[in-house]
Amino acid sequence: MVDDIRCFGPAIRFSTEIYEAYNSIFRQCSIFSNHLAPSHDISFKFASLEHVKYVFSGGYCSVSTAPNLMVWRNTSASKTCDIFSPSPSETSLWKVSGQLVTMNGDTVKIGAWVMARDTQKNLVIGRIHKLLICTADDTVRRCQDRQVVILETFLCSDICHAEFGWPVLRRPAGADITEHGIQSMTVLQAKDVQFKISVQHDCRLGQCKPTVMRNERQERQETTREVKLISHTDDDHFIINLTGLHNFTEVCRVLPHELTQQYGWWMTESRSTRICPEKRGKFV
């Protein structure tokens, strides 16, 4: 053992769970997967475990590829950005980031739906369009904590969806932009993004139909079987999914009560009927 440690490093890297004792770890990796691609999930889990052991044992990796940098004045955020004081230098260097950690700990990527607060502490609902991080500015101190989030802004309607009873989102257009000054893109700091929300496309309004065909995937590999996919007719109308358990309390806290109140359902043999709030606790 002493010679092996001198040759291969700490024993945790090569001589811990051996033979049949390792079956319990293999079984737990299978139990806690989504069972859609067990072999793929288990292999990735084992790879991540090896990464952790490698790092804890003093290992490291060096990244030699240079990031794709851009000058601040050439970014879309520089046109409408007023969240920094003083403003970033026009020649400061920025790079595109792949993900962001929100204030409540959610990890979000480009395309995720979030709720945030602007500089006036007003509620902003939108979809992440781009994430920028400052890498070099005039001074190191000014460059610290310079993380920019560009959101596609969406407005929350005052009435709920007619079918689902959920809050309705729509892209600002027309009078919203010209009269009320609402911008289609909002630039925020990373610390202003509060949490992630679940948003679905309003297919009832857009009358979306299953017109797209794609090969079905099994174990993350394409098969010869074909399945129909919904083709969305627009990218302007959405609804907030209140049936999702993740961040449900946070959504109810920031939105008006009349948009998030829950309804009961009266089940019959032929159909299900939604019970209005004034009829709760009464015979219907």
C-alpha distance (Angstrom), angle and dihedral (degrees) to the residues before:
residue distance angle dihedral
M1 . . .
V2 3.81 . .
D3 3.80 92.0 .
D4 3.82 91.3 47.1
I5 3.79 91.3 51.5
R6 3.79 90.9 50.8
C7 3.78 90.0 49.8
F8 3.82 103.5 37.5
G9 3.81 104.0 20.9
P10 3.84 128.4 -121.9
A11 3.79 115.4 7.5
I12 3.79 92.3 -119.3
R13 3.79 87.7 74.7
F14 3.81 97.8 59.2
S15 3.81 114.4 2.0
T16 3.82 115.5 45.0
E17 3.81 118.8 93.0
I18 3.79 107.5 23.3
Y19 3.80 137.4 172.0
E20 3.84 115.2 -13.3
A21 3.81 92.9 -10.2
Y22 3.80 87.5 76.3
N23 3.81 92.8 60.6
S24 3.82 92.1 83.6
I25 3.81 91.4 58.6
F26 3.79 91.0 46.7
R27 3.81 90.6 49.6
Q28 3.83 93.4 49.4
C29 3.80 90.9 51.3
S30 3.80 88.8 55.3
I31 3.82 94.4 45.3
F32 3.80 94.6 51.8
S33 3.82 95.3 47.2
N34 3.80 124.4 93.6
H35 3.86 89.4 -112.9
L36 3.82 92.1 -130.2
A37 3.81 92.4 108.7
P38 3.83 108.4 6.3
S39 3.80 97.9 171.9
H40 3.81 92.0 48.7
D41 3.83 93.7 46.7
I42 3.80 94.1 46.2
S43 3.81 92.9 49.7
F44 3.80 91.3 49.9
K45 3.81 90.8 47.7
F46 3.78 92.0 51.7
A47 3.80 90.1 47.7
S48 3.81 90.5 53.0
L49 3.80 90.7 49.2
E50 3.79 89.8 53.0
H51 3.81 89.9 49.4
V52 3.81 90.9 53.9
K53 3.79 92.3 48.9
Y54 3.79 90.4 47.8
V55 3.81 93.4 51.9
F56 3.81 94.6 43.6
S57 3.79 88.7 50.7
G58 3.80 91.2 58.8
G59 3.79 99.7 -93.3
Y60 3.79 124.6 142.6
C61 3.79 140.7 176.5
S62 3.78 128.9 -141.2
V63 3.81 122.6 -141.2
S64 3.78 111.0 -143.8
T65 3.81 99.0 176.2
A66 3.80 113.4 99.8
P67 3.82 116.3 -127.0
N68 3.78 120.4 -113.8
L69 3.82 101.0 -101.6
M70 3.78 128.2 -167.9
V71 3.79 134.2 -172.3
W72 3.81 116.4 -108.1
R73 3.81 95.0 -122.2
N74 3.82 89.8 57.0
T75 3.82 94.6 54.9
S76 3.79 123.2 95.8
A77 3.80 90.2 -128.0
S78 3.82 93.4 63.6
K79 3.83 91.6 67.7
T80 3.81 95.8 64.0
C81 3.79 104.5 14.6
D82 3.83 115.8 126.9
I83 3.79 100.1 146.9
F84 3.81 98.0 100.2
S85 3.76 128.4 72.9
P86 2.97 110.5 -135.7
S87 3.78 99.1 23.9
P88 3.81 118.8 -118.0
S89 3.77 117.4 -92.3
E90 3.80 114.2 -96.4
T91 3.79 89.3 -125.4
S92 3.80 96.2 48.6
L93 3.80 115.7 123.7
W94 3.81 122.6 -120.7
K95 3.79 134.2 179.8
V96 3.79 133.4 -158.3
S97 3.80 114.8 -107.0
G98 3.79 126.0 -151.1
Q99 3.81 102.1 -146.4
L100 3.79 144.6 10.1
V101 3.80 136.0 -152.5
T102 3.80 111.9 -133.8
M103 3.79 126.0 -143.9
N104 3.81 92.9 -93.6
G105 3.81 93.4 48.3
D106 3.82 101.5 -97.5
T107 3.79 116.6 144.3
V108 3.81 109.9 -137.3
K109 3.79 132.2 -178.8
I110 3.78 135.8 -161.9
G111 3.80 108.7 -60.4
A112 3.82 95.0 30.3
W113 3.81 121.0 130.0
V114 3.80 116.1 -123.5
M115 3.77 143.0 167.9
A116 3.79 117.3 -130.0
R117 3.81 143.9 165.9
D118 3.79 123.5 -120.0
T119 3.82 126.1 -144.7
Q120 3.83 89.3 -80.3
K121 3.82 91.0 51.2
N122 3.79 91.2 -112.4
L123 3.79 118.9 148.8
V124 3.80 115.0 -100.0
I125 3.81 122.6 -170.6
G126 3.75 118.6 -169.5
R127 3.77 152.9 123.9
I128 3.80 120.2 -93.7
H129 3.79 109.7 -108.8
K130 3.81 101.4 173.1
L131 3.81 140.8 -7.7
L132 3.82 120.1 -147.6
I133 3.81 129.9 -172.5
C134 3.80 124.9 -168.0
T135 3.81 112.8 -125.1
A136 3.81 102.8 172.4
D137 3.82 132.7 16.2
D138 3.78 136.6 158.9
T139 3.79 91.0 -79.3
V140 3.78 131.7 16.4
R141 3.79 92.1 -127.0
R142 3.79 93.2 55.9
C143 3.79 90.7 49.0
Q144 3.79 95.4 56.1
D145 3.81 117.8 106.4
R146 3.80 91.9 7.9
Q147 3.80 101.6 145.5
V148 3.80 118.0 145.5
V149 3.80 127.6 -160.6
I150 3.81 119.6 -164.1
L151 3.81 111.7 -157.8
E152 3.79 130.6 -167.6
T153 3.80 98.2 -130.2
F154 3.80 120.4 -131.4
L155 3.81 128.7 -176.6
C156 3.80 123.9 -132.4
S157 3.79 114.1 -133.5
D158 3.81 122.4 -129.8
I159 3.80 92.5 -127.1
C160 3.77 130.5 57.5
H161 3.78 127.8 -116.5
A162 3.81 112.1 -78.4
E163 3.81 94.4 -131.8
F164 3.80 105.4 32.2
G165 3.81 102.9 24.5
W166 3.81 91.6 -131.7
P167 3.82 129.3 133.1
V168 3.80 113.5 -84.1
L169 3.82 123.7 -135.4
R170 3.80 126.0 -161.1
R171 3.77 135.3 175.8
P172 3.86 114.1 -106.8
A173 3.79 114.0 -107.1
G174 3.79 141.5 156.5
A175 3.79 112.4 -5.5
D176 3.80 92.2 14.5
I177 3.80 89.5 67.1
T178 3.82 102.3 32.1
E179 3.81 100.7 39.5
H180 3.80 105.8 23.7
G181 3.81 97.0 34.7
I182 3.79 95.4 -128.5
Q183 3.79 111.5 160.2
S184 3.78 123.4 -140.5
M185 3.83 89.2 -137.8
T186 3.81 125.0 43.5
V187 3.80 123.7 -162.9
L188 3.82 115.2 -150.4
Q189 3.76 139.3 164.6
A190 3.78 117.7 -104.4
K191 3.80 91.7 -113.5
D192 3.83 90.1 60.1
V193 3.82 93.2 65.3
Q194 3.81 105.9 97.5
F195 3.81 109.4 -176.3
K196 3.79 146.1 -33.1
I197 3.81 123.3 -94.5
S198 3.79 135.4 -164.8
V199 3.81 113.5 -115.1
Q200 3.79 128.1 179.1
H201 3.78 130.4 -166.9
D202 3.81 116.1 -103.7
C203 3.78 96.8 -118.3
R204 3.81 92.2 166.9
L205 3.79 91.6 63.0
G206 3.79 94.6 40.9
Q207 3.82 93.2 42.3
C208 3.79 90.7 -134.2
K209 3.79 115.7 -168.7
P210 3.83 135.4 -164.4
T211 3.78 96.9 -102.7
V212 3.81 100.8 136.5
M213 3.80 122.0 84.9
R214 3.80 124.1 -155.4
N215 3.77 136.2 168.3
E216 3.80 113.0 -99.4
R217 3.80 115.6 -112.7
Q218 3.79 123.7 -137.1
E219 3.79 122.6 179.7
R220 3.84 84.0 -0.3
Q221 3.80 90.7 -63.3
E222 3.79 126.3 111.6
T223 3.80 118.2 -109.5
T224 3.79 131.0 -163.5
R225 3.82 92.4 -106.0
E226 3.80 115.6 100.4
V227 3.79 126.9 -143.8
K228 3.80 131.3 -169.5
L229 3.79 120.5 -115.5
I230 3.78 129.6 -161.3
S231 3.81 113.9 -106.8
H232 3.82 109.9 -149.8
T233 3.80 114.5 -138.7
D234 3.82 96.4 -153.2
D235 3.78 143.5 10.6
D236 3.81 98.1 -141.4
H237 3.82 108.4 77.8
F238 3.81 125.5 62.8
I239 3.80 140.8 152.0
I240 3.80 130.6 -140.1
N241 3.80 110.6 -115.6
L242 3.81 106.0 -129.9
T243 3.80 93.3 178.3
G244 3.79 90.5 73.8
L245 3.80 112.2 100.2
H246 3.81 95.4 -153.2
N247 3.83 111.4 100.1
F248 3.81 91.3 -11.9
T249 3.80 91.7 139.9
E250 3.81 92.2 50.6
V251 3.82 91.7 50.7
C252 3.80 91.9 50.9
R253 3.80 90.0 48.4
V254 3.81 96.8 56.1
L255 3.82 100.7 35.8
P256 3.83 125.0 69.0
H257 3.78 115.0 -89.1
E258 3.80 93.9 -119.5
L259 3.82 89.3 61.6
T260 3.80 96.4 50.5
Q261 3.81 105.1 35.2
Q262 3.78 112.9 124.6
Y263 3.79 125.9 -126.3
G264 3.76 130.6 -148.7
W265 3.78 123.9 -127.5
W266 3.80 127.3 -134.3
M267 3.79 109.1 -148.7
T268 3.80 120.7 -151.7
E269 3.78 132.3 169.8
S270 3.80 92.8 -100.3
R271 3.82 104.6 36.1
S272 3.79 146.2 -17.7
T273 3.81 120.7 -106.2
R274 3.79 126.8 -159.5
I275 3.81 114.5 -124.7
C276 3.80 116.8 -135.7
P277 3.83 117.3 -126.8
E278 3.81 93.1 -112.1
K279 3.81 89.7 58.9
R280 3.78 96.4 52.9
G281 3.77 113.1 125.0
K282 3.82 91.6 15.5
F283 3.78 133.1 103.0
V284 3.82 112.1 -100.6
